[in-house]
Amino acid sequence: MSRREITEDDVESLAVGAWVLGTGGGGNPYLSLLNMRLLHREGKRVHLIDAEDLADDAYVAVIAGMGAPLVGIERLTDHRVFARAARLMEEHTGRKFDAVMGMEIGGGNGVRPLLVAANLGIPVVDSDTMGRAYPEAQMTSVAVGGLKPCPMTVVDVRGLESVVETVPTWKWAERVGRKIVVEYGSTASTCQPPRTGAEVKKWGIHGTTSKAIAIGRAVREAQRTHADPIVAILAVEPGKLLFRGKVMDVARRVTEGYLRGITRFDGLDDYSGSTLTIDFQNEWIIASRDGKPLAMTPDLICVLDSVSGEAVGSETIRYGQRVTVIALPPPDVFLTPKGLEHVGPRAFGYDLDYRSVFSS
């Protein structure tokens, strides 16, 4: 079995890399990073395994925070709440988990499976179901695969707990789960429908925790050596530079458990005289340059601090920041016709056919 300990340095890199892959969402990983530092000091250790090492009948928890990222900053959640979401699922199903993975590798949700692993004493699978962050439950590889959308547990920091036992579709899972989370105050910890080892192997997006660690390590090394962190990211990932600019305006609002809005950038350097706007629903969804679509979901649109190379989230972006916007390629599962139905521009209400920045 390929099993390795996730070191404290790996956790630091994971937080940086998962924030990049979060494409603006997934929640700021800093609080989860603080929780992991605490658990590590207490002697808790977490191991990473490959999906291929799972037995077909292994029972795998799928963990995520749900809600509006801005609220997640205001209402702090510790590691025990995420562990409780998994334990509630164990109580409900009568079966102990063998491993845990993230619903999404993006942002704080890329680190949260480690919190559960440390509490339950189980390994983390080097896979997730998005390969980035998306705002809705049906925007996953397992939903594209038609796997069962229930049961789901939802846990609040104050001790409120819900189990969604049966829903007919993934969109219903999103609707019901989102309504519960809104009533909880627009942020909660969830255990998504458990998966078997066979399901993870077939429908998981693999190697994403390792990918996030590699991205974060490249950024941190560039910071230490005063190299260009954007160049460092594009050296480890096949991405594309889209824009350099300054944040001129941000309009955002928390609505229906999401953070929605638009931000505008004025170009700098080679992009002087040009304007970029990005629409977001937790994550960066559509980027338009001078009024024309430039990049769109499922391509990963990543807004990065031009100096540090660290990601800028939709809840933290502010006037005056100097940023560089890059695109990274999406997982293949979302490039199929069924995948685009779930995560393409039309899935977010835009009258646009998907066009990849990597095909031009």
TAMO-V951420 format. One record per residue. N is the residue number from 1. PSI is psi in degrees with one decimal (999 if undefined). BURIAL is 1 if it has 24 or more other C-alpha atoms within 12 Angstrom, else 0. Layout:
N_PSI_BURIAL / N_PSI_BURIAL
This chain:
1_133.6_0 / 2_101.7_0 / 3_123.2_0 / 4_149.8_0 / 5_137.0_0 / 6_111.0_1 / 7_168.9_0 / 8_-35.9_1 / 9_-36.9_0 / 10_-41.2_1 / 11_-42.6_1 / 12_-43.5_1 / 13_-38.8_1 / 14_-42.3_1 / 15_-41.6_1 / 16_-47.6_1 / 17_-38.4_1 / 18_-32.3_1 / 19_-37.4_1 / 20_-47.9_1 / 21_-14.2_1 / 22_-13.5_1 / 23_43.8_1 / 24_-18.7_1 / 25_-159.7_1 / 26_-4.8_1 / 27_138.4_1 / 28_127.4_1 / 29_-3.0_1 / 30_-43.5_1 / 31_-41.2_1 / 32_-36.5_1 / 33_-43.8_1 / 34_-40.6_1 / 35_-41.4_1 / 36_-36.5_1 / 37_-42.8_1 / 38_-47.1_0 / 39_-37.8_1 / 40_-41.2_1 / 41_-29.6_0 / 42_-0.4_0 / 43_2.8_0 / 44_135.5_1 / 45_144.7_1 / 46_140.6_1 / 47_147.0_1 / 48_133.0_1 / 49_156.6_1 / 50_149.5_1 / 51_-35.4_1 / 52_-17.6_1 / 53_-4.9_1 / 54_139.9_1 / 55_149.5_0 / 56_-31.1_0 / 57_12.2_0 / 58_150.7_1 / 59_115.0_1 / 60_125.2_1 / 61_143.9_1 / 62_113.6_1 / 63_142.7_1 / 64_149.1_1 / 65_145.0_1 / 66_139.6_1 / 67_-162.6_1 / 68_124.2_1 / 69_-36.3_1 / 70_-39.0_1 / 71_-33.2_1 / 72_-26.3_1 / 73_-33.7_1 / 74_-30.7_0 / 75_97.7_0 / 76_137.7_1 / 77_131.4_1 / 78_177.4_1 / 79_-27.1_1 / 80_-27.4_1 / 81_-39.0_1 / 82_-39.0_1 / 83_-36.7_1 / 84_-36.3_1 / 85_-39.6_1 / 86_-42.7_1 / 87_-35.9_1 / 88_-38.6_1 / 89_-40.5_1 / 90_-43.5_1 / 91_-40.1_0 / 92_-40.7_1 / 93_-15.2_0 / 94_23.1_0 / 95_137.8_0 / 96_144.8_0 / 97_144.1_1 / 98_-23.5_1 / 99_170.0_1 / 100_147.9_1 / 101_167.1_1 / 102_147.2_1 / 103_-37.1_1 / 104_146.3_1 / 105_-11.1_1 / 106_140.1_1 / 107_-146.9_1 / 108_-28.7_1 / 109_-14.8_1 / 110_-20.4_1 / 111_-26.8_1 / 112_-33.3_1 / 113_-30.1_1 / 114_-34.9_1 / 115_-41.7_1 / 116_-43.4_1 / 117_-42.0_1 / 118_-35.2_1 / 119_-37.0_1 / 120_-10.0_1 / 121_36.9_1 / 122_160.1_1 / 123_163.5_1 / 124_133.8_1 / 125_134.7_1 / 126_59.8_1 / 127_164.7_1 / 128_-169.4_1 / 129_9.3_1 / 130_-32.1_1 / 131_10.8_1 / 132_-150.4_1 / 133_142.2_1 / 134_156.6_1 / 135_-15.4_1 / 136_151.9_1 / 137_-29.9_1 / 138_0.7_1 / 139_55.1_1 / 140_160.6_1 / 141_-33.8_1 / 142_-29.1_1 / 143_-41.4_1 / 144_-36.8_1 / 145_-5.5_1 / 146_22.9_0 / 147_162.7_1 / 148_133.1_1 / 149_11.0_1 / 150_163.2_1 / 151_169.1_1 / 152_141.3_1 / 153_147.3_1 / 154_125.0_1 / 155_137.4_1 / 156_152.1_1 / 157_-22.6_1 / 158_-1.6_0 / 159_0.8_0 / 160_135.8_0 / 161_137.9_1 / 162_149.7_1 / 163_121.3_1 / 164_103.2_1 / 165_-44.8_0 / 166_128.6_0 / 167_149.7_0 / 168_-27.9_0 / 169_169.0_0 / 170_-36.0_1 / 171_-33.7_1 / 172_-36.3_1 / 173_-42.6_1 / 174_-46.9_1 / 175_-49.3_0 / 176_-46.5_1 / 177_-41.1_1 / 178_-39.5_1 / 179_-41.3_1 / 180_-46.1_1 / 181_-40.0_1 / 182_-43.2_1 / 183_-30.4_0 / 184_-8.9_1 / 185_17.3_1 / 186_20.0_1 / 187_136.7_1 / 188_164.4_1 / 189_140.2_1 / 190_149.7_1 / 191_115.2_1 / 192_174.6_1 / 193_127.6_1 / 194_150.9_1 / 195_149.6_1 / 196_162.8_1 / 197_-39.5_1 / 198_-40.2_0 / 199_-41.4_1 / 200_-44.3_1 / 201_-37.0_1 / 202_-39.7_1 / 203_-7.1_1 / 204_156.0_1 / 205_112.8_1 / 206_153.5_1 / 207_15.1_1 / 208_-32.4_1 / 209_-43.5_1 / 210_-39.2_1 / 211_-46.3_1 / 212_-40.9_1 / 213_-42.1_1 / 214_-41.5_1 / 215_-48.0_1 / 216_-38.3_1 / 217_-39.5_1 / 218_-42.4_1 / 219_-45.8_1 / 220_-36.7_1 / 221_-40.0_1 / 222_-38.5_1 / 223_-41.3_1 / 224_-36.6_0 / 225_4.0_0 / 226_34.1_0 / 227_172.8_0 / 228_113.5_1 / 229_-26.5_1 / 230_-44.4_1 / 231_-38.7_1 / 232_-42.1_1 / 233_-45.6_1 / 234_-10.5_1 / 235_-24.8_0 / 236_-13.3_0 / 237_140.7_1 / 238_66.7_0 / 239_-175.3_1 / 240_131.1_1 / 241_129.9_1 / 242_-37.3_1 / 243_148.3_1 / 244_134.2_1 / 245_-170.0_1 / 246_136.8_1 / 247_121.9_1 / 248_-26.2_1 / 249_141.1_0 / 250_125.5_1 / 251_117.6_1 / 252_155.8_1 / 253_147.8_0 / 254_121.1_1 / 255_132.1_0 / 256_32.6_1 / 257_12.1_1 / 258_161.8_1 / 259_112.6_1 / 260_153.2_1 / 261_-163.2_1 / 262_143.4_1 / 263_148.2_1 / 264_137.0_1 / 265_138.2_1 / 266_136.1_1 / 267_148.4_1 / 268_161.2_0 / 269_-123.9_0 / 270_-13.8_0 / 271_10.8_0 / 272_136.2_0 / 273_-4.6_0 / 274_155.1_0 / 275_138.1_1 / 276_136.3_1 / 277_146.0_1 / 278_123.9_1 / 279_140.6_1 / 280_148.0_1 / 281_87.3_1 / 282_-58.9_1 / 283_160.3_1 / 284_122.7_1 / 285_-51.2_1 / 286_124.4_1 / 287_129.0_1 / 288_132.1_1 / 289_121.2_1 / 290_40.5_0 / 291_-4.5_0 / 292_134.2_0 / 293_130.6_1 / 294_-45.7_1 / 295_150.3_1 / 296_157.6_1 / 297_139.2_1 / 298_1.4_1 / 299_142.2_1 / 300_116.6_1 / 301_115.7_1 / 302_121.6_1 / 303_120.7_1 / 304_143.9_1 / 305_125.3_1 / 306_-25.4_1 / 307_-49.7_0 / 308_-24.9_1 / 309_-2.8_1 / 310_152.5_1 / 311_153.9_1 / 312_124.9_1 / 313_161.7_1 / 314_-23.9_1 / 315_-14.1_1 / 316_-12.2_1 / 317_141.2_1 / 318_164.0_0 / 319_137.6_0 / 320_-13.7_0 / 321_137.7_1 / 322_121.7_1 / 323_157.8_1 / 324_132.7_1 / 325_126.2_1 / 326_164.2_1 / 327_141.7_1 / 328_149.7_1 / 329_147.5_1 / 330_164.5_1 / 331_146.8_1 / 332_-32.2_0 / 333_-27.6_1 / 334_-2.4_1 / 335_-5.5_1 / 336_161.0_0 / 337_-41.5_0 / 338_-40.6_0 / 339_-42.7_1 / 340_-28.4_1 / 341_-32.8_1 / 342_-34.5_1 / 343_3.0_1 / 344_175.6_1 / 345_-36.8_1 / 346_-25.8_0 / 347_-20.5_1 / 348_6.8_1 / 349_10.3_0 / 350_135.9_0 / 351_65.0_0 / 352_140.3_0 / 353_138.3_0 / 354_132.2_1 / 355_120.2_0 / 356_141.0_1 / 357_-15.5_1 / 358_-2.5_0 / 359_-2.1_0 / 360_999_0
